[in-house]
């Protein structure tokens, strides 16, 4: 049974420029899927169509038996509590503490007033500390986020997504701004979220070798179309060339 099914997805920002064209794939609960492709291929737009941060014009997205495109504002808010998101540039509030940023992940369960006043239960605070400990950054709980390194901030972002208790986490280039050591720590955590917690992860990546190492399956995009959908070991040089085109030589040398 699919947790997420994308059928004939199409997205245009202008009449003469189609960003996504007839995208089709499905994902099962607990899978770790990487999306690779050159800049401008439509990876970020596709991710944002899934939780409707971006509206789409064509096709259908079904998440947990719900037609995402047909949801009203209240239904969409409920849907997003089940879909966490991790951003390339962390999307944290720098002046707030690590703990406060993590607890922001509970906003979807709060009334507007509760969210503004920052009213969280003791159970929610305990859960936040548990997640910070799991990510190895609990000692930074009361530091402002702008005092942390990039890798530490990204772990805060992951905790914020996890405290939603989601079924799916969307990760938009989560290691693009990080050094190799921090990147490995983040990818190891995301993989354990998938394998140990059974949470589905859909991750945009530029690094083909990282995608091959961590993924159950890889989806390759080029010019808004799916040109590969398979296991990492099936990703031959010819198929990499089909995804990246003229960038292939630079990719292999790097």
Order of alpha helices (4+ residues) and beta strands (2+ residues): beta-beta-beta-alpha-beta-beta-alpha-beta-alpha-alpha-alpha-alpha-beta-alpha-beta-alpha-beta-beta-alpha-alpha
